[in-house]
Amino acid sequence: MKLEGSFVVTRPAREVWLILNDPEVLRKAIPGCEELVPTPSGYTARAAVAIGPIKARFSGDVRIEDRIANRSLKLVGDGSGGIAGFVNGEAVVMLSDHPHGCEVNYSSEVKIGGKLAQLGSRLIASTSRKLAEQFFSKINEIAADPREVAIAGGGMA
């Protein structure tokens, strides 16, 4: 399944980069995130997610690759939700200047197996879009708060 989108954050790319690379910000922004622990190559995570009638707690790892400061990064991950199934895939996130701040473009390719795969692509796609919208809405909310940006930037406001 492919998922693409974009949104604008009213902050310069440098600040958006710091926000998107801050584990505490990500923990707050990822829907259902229960734990996000930095590792040398990315993060380990645990999140509770409901897709249609299936509710599961997923655990997994995300590696950060091809990082270009203030411009782009690639996320590669896999997760297991026990009998609910598995998810693996990758996403590319790109930042670019925008008249109102920074435009964030993302594209991802995700593979789903197990009971989740039996739900049908429309339900999975609509839920994935909804989760992505919740994530980016929360990122925008955090970016609008100068205190959050200062924390993510190590004191930069």
DSSP file (Angstrom, degrees, kcal/mol; ACC not computed):
  #  RESIDUE AA STRUCTURE BP1 BP2  ACC     N-H-->O    O-->H-N    N-H-->O    O-->H-N    TCO  KAPPA ALPHA  PHI   PSI    X-CA   Y-CA   Z-CA
    1    1 A M              0   0    0      0, 0.0   109,-2.9     0, 0.0     2,-0.4   0.000 360.0 360.0 360.0 135.9    0.0    0.0    0.0
    2    2 A K  E     -A  109   0A   0    107,-0.2     2,-0.4   105,-0.0   107,-0.2  -0.834 360.0-175.5-105.2 144.4    1.3    3.5   -0.9
    3    3 A L  E     +A  108   0A   0    105,-2.0   105,-2.6    -2,-0.4     2,-0.3  -0.986   7.8 170.7-140.3 127.6    0.5    6.6    1.1
    4    4 A E  E     +A  107   0A   0     -2,-0.4     2,-0.3   103,-0.2   103,-0.2  -0.956   9.6 133.3-135.6 153.4    1.6   10.1    0.2
    5    5 A G  E     -A  106   0A   0    101,-2.2   101,-2.8    -2,-0.3     2,-0.3  -0.985  28.3-142.1-178.0 178.4    0.8   13.5    1.4
    6    6 A S  E     -A  105   0A   0     -2,-0.3     2,-0.3    99,-0.2    99,-0.2  -0.984  11.2-179.7-153.9 158.7    2.1   16.9    2.4
    7    7 A F  E     -A  104   0A   0     97,-1.8    97,-3.3    -2,-0.3     2,-0.4  -0.974  24.6-120.9-155.6 161.2    1.4   19.6    5.0
    8    8 A V  E     -A  103   0A   0     -2,-0.3     2,-0.4    95,-0.2    95,-0.2  -0.910  16.4-162.4-112.3 133.6    2.8   23.0    5.9
    9    9 A V  E     -A  102   0A   0     93,-2.9    93,-2.8    -2,-0.4     2,-1.9  -0.949  23.8-130.8-111.8 133.3    4.3   23.9    9.3
   10   10 A T  S    S+     0   0    0     -2,-0.4    91,-0.2    91,-0.2    93,-0.1  -0.272  81.1  84.8 -83.3  54.1    4.6   27.6   10.1
   11   11 A R  S    S-     0   0    0     -2,-1.9    -2,-0.2    91,-0.1    89,-0.0  -0.964  88.6 -91.8-143.6 154.3    8.2   27.3   11.1
   12   12 A P    >>  -     0   0    0      0, 0.0     4,-2.2     0, 0.0     3,-0.7  -0.305  42.1-106.6 -66.4 157.5   11.5   27.3    9.2
   13   13 A A  H 3> S+     0   0    0     88,-0.3     4,-2.8     1,-0.2     5,-0.2   0.844 118.1  60.2 -54.3 -38.1   12.8   24.0    7.9
   14   14 A R  H 3> S+     0   0    0      1,-0.2     4,-1.6     2,-0.2    -1,-0.2   0.906 109.4  41.7 -58.8 -43.6   15.6   24.0   10.5
   15   15 A E  H <> S+     0   0    0     -3,-0.7     4,-2.3     2,-0.2    -1,-0.2   0.884 113.3  52.3 -72.3 -39.3   13.1   24.1   13.4
   16   16 A V  H  X S+     0   0    0     -4,-2.2     4,-2.8     1,-0.2    -2,-0.2   0.898 107.1  54.6 -63.2 -39.1   10.8   21.5   11.7
   17   17 A W  H  X S+     0   0    0     -4,-2.8     4,-1.0    -5,-0.2    -1,-0.2   0.929 108.8  47.5 -58.2 -46.5   13.8   19.2   11.4
   18   18 A L  H  < S+     0   0    0     -4,-1.6     3,-0.4     1,-0.2    -2,-0.2   0.906 112.3  49.9 -62.1 -41.9   14.5   19.5   15.1
   19   19 A I  H >< S+     0   0    0     -4,-2.3     3,-1.4     1,-0.2    -2,-0.2   0.936 110.9  48.3 -62.4 -47.0   10.9   18.8   15.9
   20   20 A L  H 3< S+     0   0    0     -4,-2.8    -1,-0.2     1,-0.3    -2,-0.2   0.625 113.5  48.5 -72.0 -12.3   10.7   15.7   13.7
   21   21 A N  T 3< S+     0   0    0     -4,-1.0    -1,-0.3    -3,-0.4    -2,-0.2   0.250  85.6 103.0-109.1  11.0   13.9   14.4   15.1
   22   22 A D    <>  -     0   0    0     -3,-1.4     4,-2.6    -4,-0.2     5,-0.2  -0.855  60.8-152.4 -97.5 117.8   13.0   14.8   18.8
   23   23 A P  H  > S+     0   0    0      0, 0.0     4,-2.5     0, 0.0    -1,-0.1   0.855  95.2  51.6 -58.5 -36.9   11.9   11.5   20.4
   24   24 A E  H  > S+     0   0    0      2,-0.2     4,-1.9     1,-0.2     5,-0.1   0.903 110.9  47.8 -68.8 -39.6    9.6   13.2   23.0
   25   25 A V  H  > S+     0   0    0      2,-0.2     4,-2.0     1,-0.2    -1,-0.2   0.937 113.0  48.8 -63.1 -46.5    7.8   15.1   20.3
   26   26 A L  H  X S+     0   0    0     -4,-2.6     4,-2.7     1,-0.2    -2,-0.2   0.908 107.9  54.1 -60.9 -42.1    7.4   12.0   18.2
   27   27 A R  H  < S+     0   0    0     -4,-2.5     6,-0.2     1,-0.2    -1,-0.2   0.905 112.2  44.9 -58.3 -41.7    6.1   10.1   21.2
   28   28 A K  H  < S+     0   0    0     -4,-1.9    -1,-0.2     1,-0.2    -2,-0.2   0.838 117.8  44.1 -69.3 -33.0    3.5   12.7   21.7
   29   29 A A  H  < S+     0   0    0     -4,-2.0   109,-0.2    -5,-0.1    -2,-0.2   0.771  88.3  90.7 -88.8 -27.8    2.6   12.9   18.0
   30   30 A I  S >< S-     0   0    0     -4,-2.7     3,-2.1    -5,-0.2   102,-0.1  -0.582  85.9-116.3 -74.3 119.1    2.4    9.2   17.0
   31   31 A P  T 3  S+     0   0    0      0, 0.0    -1,-0.1     0, 0.0    -2,-0.1  -0.311  94.9   3.1 -57.3 128.9   -1.2    8.0   17.6
   32   32 A G  T 3  S+     0   0    0      1,-0.2    16,-2.4    -4,-0.1     2,-0.2   0.518  87.3 162.1  76.4   5.6   -1.4    5.4   20.3
   33   33 A C  E <   +B   47   0A   0     -3,-2.1    14,-0.3    14,-0.2    -1,-0.2  -0.409  13.1 169.1 -65.4 125.2    2.3    5.6   21.0
   34   34 A E  E     +     0   0A   0     12,-3.2     2,-0.3     1,-0.4    13,-0.2   0.670  68.0  10.6-104.2 -27.3    3.1    4.0   24.4
   35   35 A E  E     +B   46   0A   0     11,-1.8    11,-2.2    -8,-0.0    -1,-0.4  -0.976  52.3 178.5-156.3 138.0    6.9    3.9   24.2
   36   36 A L  E     -B   45   0A   0     -2,-0.3     9,-0.2     9,-0.2    -9,-0.1  -0.909  12.4-177.1-143.4 112.7    9.5    5.4   21.9
   37   37 A V  E     -B   44   0A   0      7,-2.9     7,-2.3    -2,-0.3     5,-0.0  -0.947  24.4-126.0-118.4 122.4   13.1    4.6   22.8
   38   38 A P  E     -B   43   0A   0      0, 0.0     5,-0.3     0, 0.0    -2,-0.0  -0.367  28.7-175.6 -63.4 142.7   16.1    6.0   20.8
   39   39 A T  E >   -B   42   0A   0      3,-2.5     3,-0.6    -2,-0.0     5,-0.0  -0.808  44.3 -94.6-126.3 170.7   18.6    3.5   19.5
   40   40 A P  T 3  S+     0   0    0      0, 0.0     3,-0.0     0, 0.0    23,-0.0   0.813 126.3  31.4 -58.1 -28.6   21.9    4.1   17.7
   41   41 A S  T 3  S-     0   0    0     21,-0.0    23,-3.2    22,-0.0     2,-0.2   0.461 134.0 -59.3-109.9  -1.1   20.1    3.7   14.3
   42   42 A G  E <  S-BC  39  63A   0     -3,-0.6    -3,-2.5    21,-0.3     2,-0.3  -0.757  77.3 -42.8 165.4-115.9   16.6    5.0   15.1
   43   43 A Y  E     -BC  38  62A   0     19,-2.6    19,-2.9    -5,-0.3     2,-0.4  -0.985  24.2-141.6-148.0 153.5   14.0    3.9   17.6
   44   44 A T  E     -BC  37  61A   0     -7,-2.3    -7,-2.9    -2,-0.3     2,-0.3  -0.937  37.4-176.3-107.9 146.3   12.2    1.0   19.2
   45   45 A A  E     -BC  36  60A   0     15,-2.6    15,-2.2    -2,-0.4     2,-0.4  -0.954  27.4-161.0-144.1 157.9    8.5    1.6   19.7
   46   46 A R  E     +BC  35  59A   0    -11,-2.2   -12,-3.2    -2,-0.3   -11,-1.8  -0.985  22.3 168.5-138.4 131.1    5.3    0.2   21.1
   47   47 A A  E     -BC  33  58A   0     11,-2.4    11,-3.2    -2,-0.4     2,-0.5  -0.998  30.5-134.5-144.5 144.8    1.9    1.6   20.0
   48   48 A A  E     + C   0  57A   0    -16,-2.4     2,-0.4    -2,-0.3     9,-0.2  -0.883  33.3 177.2 -98.9 126.9   -1.7    0.5   20.4
   49   49 A V  E     - C   0  56A   0      7,-3.1     7,-2.9    -2,-0.5     2,-0.5  -0.976  21.2-155.4-134.6 142.9   -3.7    0.8   17.2
   50   50 A A  E     + C   0  55A   0     -2,-0.4     2,-0.5     5,-0.2     5,-0.2  -0.983  11.2 178.8-118.7 125.4   -7.2    0.0   16.1
   51   51 A I  E >   - C   0  54A   0      3,-3.0     3,-2.0    -2,-0.5    73,-0.1  -0.945  66.5 -52.7-125.1 108.1   -8.0   -0.8   12.5
   52   52 A G  T 3  S-     0   0    0     -2,-0.5    67,-0.0     1,-0.3     0, 0.0  -0.428 123.2 -16.2  59.4-132.0  -11.6   -1.6   12.0
   53   53 A P  T 3  S+     0   0    0      0, 0.0     2,-0.6     0, 0.0    -1,-0.3   0.542 119.7  93.0 -81.1  -5.5  -12.6   -4.4   14.5
   54   54 A I  E <   -C   51   0A   0     -3,-2.0    -3,-3.0    62,-0.1     2,-0.5  -0.793  50.9-177.1 -97.9 123.2   -8.9   -5.3   15.2
   55   55 A K  E     +C   50   0A   0     -2,-0.6     2,-0.3    -5,-0.2    -5,-0.2  -0.968  15.8 163.0-114.9 131.5   -7.2   -3.7   18.1
   56   56 A A  E     -C   49   0A   0     -7,-2.9    -7,-3.1    -2,-0.5     2,-0.6  -0.980  38.9-129.8-147.6 157.1   -3.5   -4.6   18.6
   57   57 A R  E     -C   48   0A   0     -2,-0.3     2,-0.4    -9,-0.2    -9,-0.3  -0.954  31.7-158.7-107.5 117.4   -0.4   -3.5   20.4
   58   58 A F  E     -C   47   0A   0    -11,-3.2   -11,-2.4    -2,-0.6     2,-0.4  -0.785   9.8-170.3-100.5 139.9    2.5   -3.3   17.9
   59   59 A S  E     +CD  46  80A   0     21,-2.1    21,-2.8    -2,-0.4     2,-0.3  -0.976  26.6 128.5-123.0 142.0    6.1   -3.5   18.9
   60   60 A G  E     -CD  45  79A   0    -15,-2.2   -15,-2.6    -2,-0.4     2,-0.4  -0.977  46.7 -98.6-172.0-175.7    8.9   -2.8   16.4
   61   61 A D  E     -CD  44  78A   0     17,-1.9    17,-2.0    -2,-0.3     2,-0.4  -0.944  19.4-162.5-125.1 143.9   12.0   -1.0   15.2
   62   62 A V  E     -CD  43  77A   0    -19,-2.9   -19,-2.6    -2,-0.4     2,-0.4  -0.995   7.6-159.1-127.6 125.4   12.5    2.0   13.0
   63   63 A R  E     -CD  42  76A   0     13,-3.6    13,-2.4    -2,-0.4     2,-0.6  -0.817  11.1-140.9-100.5 143.9   15.8    2.8   11.4
   64   64 A I  E     + D   0  75A   0    -23,-3.2     2,-0.3    -2,-0.4    11,-0.2  -0.923  31.0 170.3-104.3 124.0   16.7    6.3   10.1
   65   65 A E  E     + D   0  74A   0      9,-3.3     9,-2.8    -2,-0.6   -24,-0.0  -0.828  50.7  22.8-127.9 165.1   18.6    6.2    6.8
   66   66 A D  E    S-     0   0A   0     -2,-0.3     2,-0.4     7,-0.2    -1,-0.2   0.846  75.1-176.2  49.5  44.4   19.8    8.7    4.2
   67   67 A R  E     -     0   0A   0     -3,-0.2     2,-0.5     6,-0.2     6,-0.2  -0.606  14.7-179.0 -78.5 123.8   19.5   11.6    6.6
   68   68 A I  E >>  - D   0  72A   0      4,-3.1     3,-2.4    -2,-0.4     4,-2.2  -0.956  37.5-113.7-121.6 108.4   20.3   15.1    5.1
   69   69 A A  T 34 S-     0   0    0     -2,-0.5   -55,-0.1     1,-0.3     4,-0.0  -0.058  92.8  -1.2 -49.0 134.1   20.0   17.7    7.9
   70   70 A N  T 34 S+     0   0    0      1,-0.1    -1,-0.3   -56,-0.1   -53,-0.1   0.500 132.9  58.3  66.3   6.9   17.1   20.1    7.5
   71   71 A R  T <4 S-     0   0    0     -3,-2.4    24,-3.9     1,-0.3     2,-0.3   0.683 102.8 -20.6-130.7 -51.1   16.1   18.5    4.2
   72   72 A S  E  <  -DE  68  94A   0     -4,-2.2    -4,-3.1    22,-0.2    -1,-0.3  -0.996  39.2-177.4-163.0 161.9   15.2   14.8    4.2
   73   73 A L  E     - E   0  93A   0     20,-1.9    20,-2.7    -2,-0.3     2,-0.4  -0.973  20.6-132.8-159.3 161.0   15.3   11.3    5.8
   74   74 A K  E     -DE  65  92A   0     -9,-2.8    -9,-3.3    -2,-0.3     2,-0.5  -0.972  14.8-156.9-120.3 133.5   14.2    7.8    5.1
   75   75 A L  E     -DE  64  91A   0     16,-3.2    16,-2.6    -2,-0.4     2,-0.4  -0.939   9.1-175.4-110.9 129.9   12.5    5.7    7.8
   76   76 A V  E     +DE  63  90A   0    -13,-2.4   -13,-3.6    -2,-0.5     2,-0.3  -0.993  19.9 155.8-125.9 125.1   12.6    1.9    7.5
   77   77 A G  E     -DE  62  89A   0     12,-2.8    12,-2.5    -2,-0.4     2,-0.3  -0.944  29.0-163.1-148.6 166.5   10.7   -0.2   10.0
   78   78 A D  E     -DE  61  88A   0    -17,-2.0   -17,-1.9    -2,-0.3     2,-0.3  -0.988  13.4-178.3-148.9 147.4    8.9   -3.3   10.9
   79   79 A G  E     -DE  60  87A   0      8,-3.2     8,-2.4    -2,-0.3     2,-0.4  -0.987  15.2-145.3-146.4 154.1    6.5   -4.2   13.7
   80   80 A S  E     -DE  59  86A   0    -21,-2.8   -21,-2.1    -2,-0.3     6,-0.2  -0.973   9.7-175.4-123.8 136.0    4.6   -7.1   15.0
   81   81 A G    >   -     0   0    0      4,-3.3     3,-1.8     1,-0.4   -24,-0.2  -0.081  42.7-124.3-115.6  31.2    1.1   -7.1   16.5
   82   82 A G  G >  S-     0   0    0      1,-0.3     3,-1.3     2,-0.2    -1,-0.4  -0.399  85.7  -3.2  63.4-133.7    1.0  -10.7   17.5
   83   83 A I  G 3  S+     0   0    0      1,-0.3    32,-0.8    -2,-0.1    -1,-0.3   0.695 127.3  70.8 -67.9 -16.7   -2.0  -12.6   16.1
   84   84 A A  G <  S-     0   0    0     -3,-1.8    32,-2.3     1,-0.3     2,-0.3   0.825 108.1-118.0 -67.5 -30.0   -3.2   -9.3   14.5
   85   85 A G    <   -     0   0    0     -3,-1.3    -4,-3.3    29,-0.2     2,-0.3  -0.898  27.1 -69.1 131.9-160.6   -0.4   -9.4   12.1
   86   86 A F  E     -EF  80 113A   0     27,-1.2    27,-2.1    -2,-0.3     2,-0.4  -0.915  24.3-157.0-136.8 161.1    2.7   -7.5   11.0
   87   87 A V  E     +EF  79 112A   0     -8,-2.4    -8,-3.2    -2,-0.3     2,-0.3  -0.998  17.7 164.1-136.6 135.3    3.6   -4.2    9.3
   88   88 A N  E     +EF  78 111A   0     23,-2.3    23,-3.5    -2,-0.4     2,-0.3  -0.990  18.1 106.9-147.3 153.8    6.8   -3.3    7.5
   89   89 A G  E     -EF  77 110A   0    -12,-2.5   -12,-2.8    -2,-0.3     2,-0.3  -0.993  47.0-100.9 170.7-169.2    7.7   -0.6    5.2
   90   90 A E  E     -EF  76 109A   0     19,-2.0    19,-2.4    -2,-0.3     2,-0.4  -0.984  18.2-163.0-145.7 155.3    9.6    2.6    4.5
   91   91 A A  E     -EF  75 108A   0    -16,-2.6   -16,-3.2    -2,-0.3     2,-0.5  -0.997   9.5-149.3-140.1 142.6    8.8    6.3    4.3
   92   92 A V  E     -EF  74 107A   0     15,-2.7    15,-1.8    -2,-0.4     2,-0.5  -0.958  13.2-165.5-111.5 129.5   10.7    9.2    2.8
   93   93 A V  E     -EF  73 106A   0    -20,-2.7   -20,-1.9    -2,-0.5     2,-0.4  -0.967   6.7-173.7-117.3 127.2   10.2   12.6    4.4
   94   94 A M  E     -EF  72 105A   0     11,-3.0    11,-2.8    -2,-0.5     2,-0.4  -0.976   9.2-156.1-126.4 136.0   11.3   15.8    2.6
   95   95 A L  E     + F   0 104A   0    -24,-3.9     2,-0.3    -2,-0.4     9,-0.2  -0.878  17.5 171.0-108.0 139.5   11.3   19.3    3.9
   96   96 A S  E     - F   0 103A   0      7,-2.1     7,-3.2    -2,-0.4   -25,-0.0  -0.989  38.8 -90.8-145.2 154.9   11.3   22.4    1.5
   97   97 A D  E     - F   0 102A   0     -2,-0.3     5,-0.2     5,-0.2     3,-0.0  -0.306  42.3-177.0 -63.5 146.6   10.8   26.1    1.9
   98   98 A H  E >   - F   0 101A   0      3,-1.9     3,-2.5   -89,-0.1   -85,-0.1  -0.983  39.8-112.9-143.0 147.1    7.3   27.4    1.7
   99   99 A P  T 3  S+     0   0    0      0, 0.0     3,-0.0     0, 0.0    -2,-0.0   0.769 120.7  42.2 -54.2 -25.1    6.1   31.0    1.9
  100  100 A H  T 3  S-     0   0    0    -89,-0.0     2,-0.4   -91,-0.0    -3,-0.0   0.199 133.7 -74.5-107.5  15.4    4.4   30.2    5.2
  101  101 A G  E <  S- F   0  98A   0     -3,-2.5    -3,-1.9   -91,-0.2     2,-0.4  -0.903  89.0  -9.4 139.2-109.7    7.2   28.2    6.7
  102  102 A C  E     -AF   9  97A   0    -93,-2.8   -93,-2.9    -2,-0.4     2,-0.5  -0.996  49.4-144.6-135.6 131.1    8.2   24.7    5.7
  103  103 A E  E     -AF   8  96A   0     -7,-3.2    -7,-2.1    -2,-0.4     2,-0.6  -0.835  14.5-157.7 -94.1 131.4    6.4   22.2    3.5
  104  104 A V  E     -AF   7  95A   0    -97,-3.3   -97,-1.8    -2,-0.5     2,-0.4  -0.949   9.8-173.1-111.0 118.4    6.7   18.5    4.6
  105  105 A N  E     -AF   6  94A   0    -11,-2.8   -11,-3.0    -2,-0.6     2,-0.4  -0.903   5.0-178.1-109.4 139.2    6.2   15.9    1.9
  106  106 A Y  E     -AF   5  93A   0   -101,-2.8  -101,-2.2    -2,-0.4     2,-0.3  -0.990  11.8-178.9-137.1 148.0    6.0   12.2    2.7
  107  107 A S  E     -AF   4  92A   0    -15,-1.8   -15,-2.7    -2,-0.4     2,-0.3  -0.990  12.5-179.3-141.7 138.7    5.7    9.0    0.7
  108  108 A S  E     -AF   3  91A   0   -105,-2.6  -105,-2.0    -2,-0.3     2,-0.4  -0.959  22.5-154.8-139.7 156.3    5.5    5.6    2.1
  109  109 A E  E     -AF   2  90A   0    -19,-2.4   -19,-2.0    -2,-0.3     2,-0.4  -0.990  24.7-176.9-129.2 120.0    5.2    2.0    1.0
  110  110 A V  E     - F   0  89A   0   -109,-2.9     2,-0.4    -2,-0.4   -21,-0.2  -0.946  15.6-158.0-126.3 139.9    3.8   -0.4    3.6
  111  111 A K  E     - F   0  88A   0    -23,-3.5   -23,-2.3    -2,-0.4     2,-0.4  -0.960  12.7-169.5-115.6 135.4    3.2   -4.1    3.6
  112  112 A I  E     + F   0  87A   0     -2,-0.4     2,-0.3   -25,-0.2   -25,-0.2  -0.965   7.5 174.6-126.9 139.6    0.7   -5.6    6.0
  113  113 A G  E >   + F   0  86A   0    -27,-2.1   -27,-1.2    -2,-0.4     3,-0.6  -0.854  39.4  34.8-137.0 173.4    0.1   -9.3    6.8
  114  114 A G  G >> S-     0   0    0     -2,-0.3     3,-0.8   -29,-0.3     4,-0.7  -0.473 117.8 -19.4  82.4-154.3   -1.9  -11.5    9.1
  115  115 A K  G >4 S+     0   0    0    -32,-0.8     3,-1.0     1,-0.3     4,-0.4   0.839 133.8  63.2 -58.0 -34.3   -5.5  -10.7   10.2
  116  116 A L  G X4 S+     0   0    0    -32,-2.3     3,-1.7    -3,-0.6     4,-0.3   0.895  96.7  57.0 -58.2 -39.8   -4.9   -7.0    9.3
  117  117 A A  G X4 S+     0   0    0     -3,-0.8     3,-0.6     1,-0.3    -1,-0.3   0.738  98.7  61.8 -65.5 -21.4   -4.4   -8.0    5.7
  118  118 A Q  G << S+     0   0    0     -3,-1.0    -1,-0.3    -4,-0.7    -2,-0.2   0.591  85.2  77.8 -80.1 -10.2   -7.9   -9.6    5.7
  119  119 A L  G <  S-     0   0    0     -3,-1.7     4,-0.3    -4,-0.4    -1,-0.2   0.752 104.5-107.2 -73.1 -23.3   -9.6   -6.3    6.4
  120  120 A G    <>  -     0   0    0     -3,-0.6     4,-2.0    -4,-0.3     5,-0.2   0.060  19.8 -96.9 103.6 143.1   -9.4   -5.0    2.9
  121  121 A S  H  > S+     0   0    0      1,-0.2     4,-2.9     2,-0.2     5,-0.2   0.812 116.6  58.2 -66.7 -32.4   -7.3   -2.3    1.4
  122  122 A R  H  > S+     0   0    0      2,-0.2     4,-2.6     1,-0.2     5,-0.2   0.941 109.5  43.4 -64.5 -46.3   -9.9    0.4    1.6
  123  123 A L  H  > S+     0   0    0     -4,-0.3     4,-2.3     2,-0.2     5,-0.2   0.917 116.9  46.9 -64.6 -43.6  -10.3    0.2    5.4
  124  124 A I  H  X S+     0   0    0     -4,-2.0     4,-2.6     2,-0.2    -2,-0.2   0.923 113.9  48.2 -64.8 -44.1   -6.5   -0.1    5.9
  125  125 A A  H  X S+     0   0    0     -4,-2.9     4,-2.5     2,-0.2    -2,-0.2   0.919 113.1  46.7 -64.0 -44.0   -5.9    2.9    3.6
  126  126 A S  H  X S+     0   0    0     -4,-2.6     4,-2.2    -5,-0.2    -1,-0.2   0.897 114.3  47.5 -67.9 -38.0   -8.5    5.1    5.2
  127  127 A T  H  X S+     0   0    0     -4,-2.3     4,-2.6    -5,-0.2    -1,-0.2   0.907 111.4  51.3 -67.1 -40.5   -7.3    4.2    8.7
  128  128 A S  H  X S+     0   0    0     -4,-2.6     4,-2.4     2,-0.2    -2,-0.2   0.916 110.8  48.1 -61.7 -43.4   -3.7    4.9    7.6
  129  129 A R  H  X S+     0   0    0     -4,-2.5     4,-2.7     2,-0.2    -1,-0.2   0.909 111.4  50.9 -62.8 -41.6   -4.6    8.3    6.2
  130  130 A K  H  X S+     0   0    0     -4,-2.2     4,-2.3     2,-0.2    -2,-0.2   0.914 111.2  47.4 -62.5 -43.6   -6.5    9.1    9.4
  131  131 A L  H  X S+     0   0    0     -4,-2.6     4,-2.4     2,-0.2    -1,-0.2   0.896 112.0  50.3 -65.3 -40.0   -3.5    8.1   11.5
  132  132 A A  H  X S+     0   0    0     -4,-2.4     4,-2.7     2,-0.2     5,-0.2   0.916 110.4  49.8 -63.7 -42.6   -1.1   10.2    9.3
  133  133 A E  H  X S+     0   0    0     -4,-2.7     4,-2.3     2,-0.2    -2,-0.2   0.900 110.6  49.9 -62.9 -40.3   -3.5   13.2    9.6
  134  134 A Q  H  X S+     0   0    0     -4,-2.3     4,-2.2     2,-0.2    -2,-0.2   0.921 111.7  49.3 -63.0 -43.4   -3.6   12.8   13.4
  135  135 A F  H  X S+     0   0    0     -4,-2.4     4,-2.3     1,-0.2    -2,-0.2   0.953 114.9  42.2 -60.2 -51.6    0.2   12.7   13.5
  136  136 A F  H  X S+     0   0    0     -4,-2.7     4,-2.4     1,-0.2    -1,-0.2   0.825 111.4  55.6 -70.9 -30.5    0.8   15.7   11.3
  137  137 A S  H  X S+     0   0    0     -4,-2.3     4,-2.2    -5,-0.2    -1,-0.2   0.917 110.1  46.6 -62.9 -42.9   -2.0   17.7   13.1
  138  138 A K  H  X S+     0   0    0     -4,-2.2     4,-2.7  -109,-0.2    -2,-0.2   0.892 109.9  53.4 -67.0 -39.4   -0.2   17.0   16.4
  139  139 A I  H  X S+     0   0    0     -4,-2.3     4,-2.7     2,-0.2    -2,-0.2   0.926 110.1  48.4 -59.8 -44.1    3.2   18.0   14.8
  140  140 A N  H  X S+     0   0    0     -4,-2.4     4,-1.6     2,-0.2    -2,-0.2   0.902 110.9  50.7 -62.9 -40.6    1.5   21.3   13.7
  141  141 A E  H  X S+     0   0    0     -4,-2.2     4,-0.5     2,-0.2    -2,-0.2   0.925 112.9  45.5 -61.7 -45.5    0.1   21.9   17.2
  142  142 A I  H >< S+     0   0    0     -4,-2.7     3,-1.2     1,-0.2     7,-0.3   0.906 111.2  53.0 -64.8 -42.1    3.5   21.3   18.8
  143  143 A A  H 3< S+     0   0    0     -4,-2.7    -1,-0.2     1,-0.3    -2,-0.2   0.783 103.2  58.3 -65.4 -26.7    5.2   23.5   16.2
  144  144 A A  H 3< S+     0   0    0     -4,-1.6    -1,-0.3    -5,-0.2    -2,-0.2   0.634  91.7  80.0 -77.5 -13.2    2.8   26.3   17.0
  145  145 A D    XX  -     0   0    0     -3,-1.2     4,-1.9    -4,-0.5     3,-0.7  -0.844  68.0-158.1 -98.9 108.0    3.9   26.3   20.7
  146  146 A P  H 3> S+     0   0    0      0, 0.0     4,-2.2     0, 0.0    -1,-0.2   0.805  92.5  58.0 -56.0 -30.7    7.2   28.2   21.1
  147  147 A R  H 3> S+     0   0    0      2,-0.2     4,-2.0     1,-0.2     8,-0.1   0.903 106.4  47.8 -66.9 -39.4    7.9   26.3   24.3
  148  148 A E  H <> S+     0   0    0     -3,-0.7     4,-2.7    -6,-0.2     5,-0.2   0.909 111.8  49.6 -65.9 -41.7    7.7   23.0   22.5
  149  149 A V  H  X S+     0   0    0     -4,-1.9     4,-2.3    -7,-0.3     7,-0.3   0.895 109.9  51.8 -64.2 -39.4   10.0   24.2   19.7
  150  150 A A  H  <>S+     0   0    0     -4,-2.2     5,-4.5    -5,-0.2     6,-0.6   0.900 111.0  47.4 -63.0 -40.9   12.5   25.5   22.4
  151  151 A I  H ><5S+     0   0    0     -4,-2.0     3,-1.4     3,-0.2    -2,-0.2   0.939 113.8  46.6 -66.2 -46.7   12.5   22.1   24.1
  152  152 A A  H 3<5S+     0   0    0     -4,-2.7    -2,-0.2     1,-0.3    -1,-0.2   0.845 114.1  49.5 -63.9 -33.4   13.0   20.3   20.8
  153  153 A G  T 3<5S-     0   0    0     -4,-2.3    -1,-0.3     3,-0.4    -2,-0.2   0.317 118.4-109.3 -89.5   9.1   15.7   22.7   19.8
  154  154 A G  T < 5S-     0   0    0     -3,-1.4    -3,-0.2     1,-0.2    -2,-0.1   0.879  91.7 -26.9  67.2  36.8   17.6   22.4   23.0
  155  155 A G  S   <S+     0   0    0     -5,-4.5     2,-0.4     1,-0.4    -1,-0.2   0.344 102.9 132.9 107.7  -6.2   16.6   25.9   24.1
  156  156 A M              0   0    0     -6,-0.6    -3,-0.4    -7,-0.3    -1,-0.4  -0.644 360.0 360.0 -78.8 132.0   16.1   27.5   20.7
  157  157 A A              0   0    0     -2,-0.4    -1,-0.1    -3,-0.1    -7,-0.1   0.368 360.0 360.0-119.1 360.0   12.9   29.5   20.4
